[in-house]
């Protein structure tokens, strides 16, 4: 049994890590005849040290067995490059199963390639829907799910979405959230080990991430958000590790004056918006745990803050992760300046949302995935 596990972009790495660990755990208990060999393929969608290598280092993931090195491009270019390169890998390796995670272009490209070669696909984090097809990830989710043979979901709502799309119930498994497996495993270490931000006091800053094309590629929208952030930063300093795309757009739109670039992580004046490079996993987790609240347009951070019990304001009009609103600490504030400011002030005035941890977000999702794959697939071969 040969399994290919695909990772390509930053939000994939913390999702493949627990799956690989469980696979190794399973192999360690088998006779060598029954071992499953897994191969980690990195598409190279993300390639900067802080967007990729640093995650391998922090999470002690062994280096990818195969690196496709595709890099950036338009959606068509990037997807096509991954498909061509991944097809060659499949010809060479002849896998029995391809596991993809999340909703990035690498997920889509490798799913289409595997499906055309009649290789079964397992999709981890299936069934999430924003119902907004202007969002590139929504297209990736719908196509990947339609091609998958095993659909592993993070919440019961995702099962319902898949059933409504006509996907057979016996392909769908509600297992919990692998990203939370990693969060729970590393939370304490991140809190104790990272010393770089020691002059930031607990709950005395807000943390911000922003990278959605709909937020950062449009000058008017980015300006509206920036103006809100400037107002909030008069009350509480904002730490902003910015995605490369966002850094480029800030420069292009000549918004750099709104941001400060701290040297040696000394946030001396403790006012304003501090622009940093993207951070490695443990450093970012450390900042999340200690923050007063988080502003973000990321998908994963909405889930991580829910588990940490940390108030989260999501700068989007919709979310594919409604469980973080219904049960967690998340509030959708869109890109309206007044709404962003008002909800931030609410939190600063002690009225942050309190939530609970969603069902099965307990650190054991990868274990369930591997048990299901062994029972329903590996042992049947
Ligand atoms: C991708 C995912 C998104 C995820 C995000 C997390 C898709 C469609 N989107 O968006 O779901 O939330 O990753 O980061 O797959 N760049 C660099 N260095 C890098 C990577 C990217 O400079 O290591 C720059 C490039 O100029 C590139 C741009 O960022 O053109 C966008 O990268 P891309 O992978 O296309 O999409 P993301 O915006 O990162």
Boltz pocket constraint, residues with backbone or C-beta under 6 A from the ligand:
constraints:
  - pocket:
      binder: B
      contacts: [[A, 9], [A, 10], [A, 11], [A, 45], [A, 46], [A, 47], [A, 48], [A, 51], [A, 52], [A, 72], [A, 73], [A, 78], [A, 103], [A, 104], [A, 105], [A, 106], [A, 136], [A, 137], [A, 211], [A, 243], [A, 244], [A, 245], [A, 298], [A, 299]]
      max_distance: 6.0
